Amino acid sequence: MKIFVIGGLPSDRLESSSEDQKTLVRTCHALGKDLARAGHEILLCSPFEDSADIHVLRGAAELGCDLDNKVRFFFMDSPLVRERLNAEVSSLGLQSVVRVPSPPPQTEDRQAQRYAWLLCQLNAMESCQVVIALGGNPSGAANMLLLLADGKQKTMLPLPFLGGAAKLAFDRRRYELRDRLGETIEELHGEACVAKASDLVEAITTPSGAGGVSETDSPLFFISYARDRQGEADFVETLLRRRNQRVFRDESDFGAGHSIPTLIREAIFEADVFVVLWSSAYACSPWCFDEMELALDRHEEGKLKLWILRVDDTRIVPKRARDLLFYDSSSRAEVEGRMLQLLAQYVPGGGLLK
């Protein structure tokens, strides 16, 4: 599997403590060794000391083998960077590190340098299957790259123990990670988790991974609807909240300025019941389809109830949903009747006002 490691000191060099540096070096060595031992292809970018990359490379090299082209370096092809990379690879006795150069900046301007480095990192991200993040300056490129990884829906293992951009990414993906890892998610807060990163990668890339919402939690409902059906969505939300049920709805629960697609994805992973208000507008909405596709994935894994209320006579379009049970509910009375019936079956006493 191609794994891109993003990280470094959790704040700028002047503010980072010597303890942060020691933790970065120690954990990245262990991470590199574990990934190399498991046979993953490791994608890296920076050959400099303040990055996670060079310490991951050194850890991988500790296995004492040539790694068989299992390390790929995406780097800015300036004389300084190429010289530094070649010197490091040579000192480690590695013969088969694959070098993927990107154009250097055309000027010595600091901003141009940043963009040139960013191009390398974007190329690495496009090539990877999984992103592992640890540390990283929240005000720097690491945070932006992890936000882009969210937008591209890259599989990600953010390790929060060093703080920084990786901790922010962990907070954004907490429910998805819990779904995949179960109680093992708590181990990510300790640096010992890097020694078994390959096992964690396998867990988050396996659809049948352990996890899910605890049976002791009250169920959470996600309402999925097209914007021209806001009235019906309001009505369903009111029915649920009046019966003390928890509800997620993008319009009411997700504030402006946040990464809406990531938050919706997290909400679906946390939810127990996905309520679809199917309509002609829903069938024509790529946004709604993305929500429903993810819900169908989780439904097929047995981790999510799927309630489809057809509020007009539009046929069910998604292939995987055509044979599922749906309920014609073209009036408020029918919507209410179906919801109360389903609630009574799913939540003991759920159809009654409390």
Secondary structure, 3 states (H helix, E strand, C coil): CEEEEEEECCCCCCCCCHHHHHHHHHHHHHHHHHHHHCCCEEEECCCCCCEHHHHHHHHHHCCCCCHHHCEEEEEECCHHHHHHHHHHHHHCCCCCCEEEEECCCCCCCHHHHHHHHHHHHHHHHHHCCEEEEEECCCCCHHHHHHHHHHHCCCEEEEEHHHCHHHHHHHHHCHHHHHHHHHHHHHHHHCHHHHHHHHHHHHHHCCCCCCCCCCCCCCCEEEEEECHHHHHHHHHHHHHHHHCCCEEECHHHHCCCCCCHHHHHHHHHHHCCEEEEEECHHHHCCHHHHHHHHHHHHHHHCCCCEEEEEECCCCCCCCHHHCCCCEEECCCHHHHHHHHHHHHHHHCCCCCCCC
